[in-house]
Amino acid sequence: MLASRRDPRLIDVCHFDTYSENTTGTFYYDVESMSKVYREWKRLGYTTNGIYHSHPLGATRPSFHDISSALLHLRFFDLDYFYLPIFQNDRKGLYTMYFYVVRKQGEVLEVNLDYVLKANEEGYSYSPFARWKQVYPIRELDAYRDEINRSEESEEMKEDEEMKNTEAKNLSEAVSPAEDAAVSGAMADTAPYFDKVKDLYPPHVLDKVIISVGTGGARSALTNFARCGFKNFILIEADIVSESNIATQAVHISEIGRKKTEVIREEILDINPNAVVVCVDRFLDDSMSDEEFKGYMDLFPGKKPTDYLILGCTDNFEAQKRSSILALKYGTPYLAAMMYKSGAAAELIFVYPGVTESCPRCLLGSRFEKYENGFENDVDSSACPIFATERMNALKGYIALMLLMYHEAPGSIYDEMLDSVKDRNFVQIRLTPNVRDTLGISIFDRAFEQAKRYTFMDETVWIPQKPDHPSNGYAPCRLCGGTGHLEQLYMKWEDTRKDFTLIRP
């Protein structure tokens, strides 16, 4: 918490909250101890006028939630301005401070980046930066606050009760919106880099957000999305680059020991300096709540559900399952890829609510059942040639374009491509000739029986699917009910860590 003893333009008092509860993605300050500090500052005549907090690598802008919290404080402290500096540390532990000021201008809040201060071994210095300003209608901030806390008391309640009830729920996301990608210096002119593909991808499509749950084997796909011109990324991964990754993933010896999210971010920025890559150095497990996951999505305000694409790119079935259900909960397209043992074959599924009818459990029902009954997978990337991963990533990229550009790129071949395979959203690639003998997969022999003289390996089959429903000869899907209307699952789950099924056996 920040305060000014005399001149409100000079912050000369601060208090670090040692009792706060934090994760890499959230910050809850301790209401009781901070309230005591505020009351003491008020007694001394200080003006409490700001809060500082840190953001993860790549997130340099205040989130929509940050701004809505600033509005609460403006009202509580009876101010027309509020300081909201954001800190980021580099690998050496030296910080950069992005000093934002929130000012009330009639019915809107105007947020400006006033300056950037960078620490070095000798001290600190002011850094050049791209001017940034954003305007937020107060009615939208109020509506947002009402949505996440419908039981919040009215603004006219007593000050101490308001502090308790409001700030106890103050989730100051350690992430940021990314309307402007520059973190220092002027925005780079990237037009020459993407000139040859500028007519292929509409600008509003390139402004969509790609969320990758797991990044190891998906690295080349992610960097190739950047080569297309996509500029908004959320990378969720806690792993570091290890020696064993050199042969199976697109990593380098010089990166061993570093966070996978960090090295991918650096590579993406080396392709598109204006990209925004938010690194979430965590696994998608029970330690991450749905609200935290949504908080990372909300760092890009003004997006509709189909402006996100969630990629399931882990070798952990529970994480894959959770990511797919989060996609259904928040109404976003979903794409997952899995590799069979030794890279003999690859498998991809994709879902687009309101278009595809089969949910991930309809597509992978027997696999869901096995894992829910104690099955443990022992397949890893051992003996998997890098070419198998790259082949899978190439098809992943094509399907991603199909989902990201669906009915949003008139004149493009990708605009309506999804309509042709919306009932064939289970895809397999034969990467070795004998998958029938080694994996028991016979679909390729059946599909290419009449053309086997001309086939051998590297074929792709798009297998017809129907929802699990009695009308199709199956028991109702325990996840979606088999109705074929996945859009109706929007916000159906309160907590996907606990409620994985809507229909009990």
Secondary structure, 3 states (H helix, E strand, C coil): CEEECCCCCCCCEECCCCCCEECCCCEECCHHHHHHHHHHHHHHCCEEEECCEECCCCCCCCCHHHHHHHHHHHHHHCCCEEECCEEEECCCCCEEEEEEEEEEECCEEEEEEEEEEEECCCCEEEECCCCCEEEEEHHHHHHHHHHHCCCCCCCCCCHHHHHHHHHCCCCCCCCCCCCCCCCCCCCCCCHHHHHHHCCCCCHHHHCCEEEEECCCCCHHHHHHHHHHCCCEEEEECCCECCHHHCCCCCCCHHHCCCEHHHHHHHHHHHHCCCCEEEEECCCCCCCCCHHHHHHHHCCCCCCCHHHEEEEECCCCHHHHHHHHHHHHHHCCCEEEEEECHHHCEEEEEEECCCCCCCCHHHHCHHHHHHHHCCCCCCCCCCCCCHHHHHHHHHHHHHHHHHHHCCCCCCCCCCCCHHHHHCCCCEEEEECCCCHHHHHCCCHHHHHCHHHHHHCCCCCEEEECCCCCCHHHCCCCCCCCCCCCCHHHHCCCCCCCCCCCCCCCC
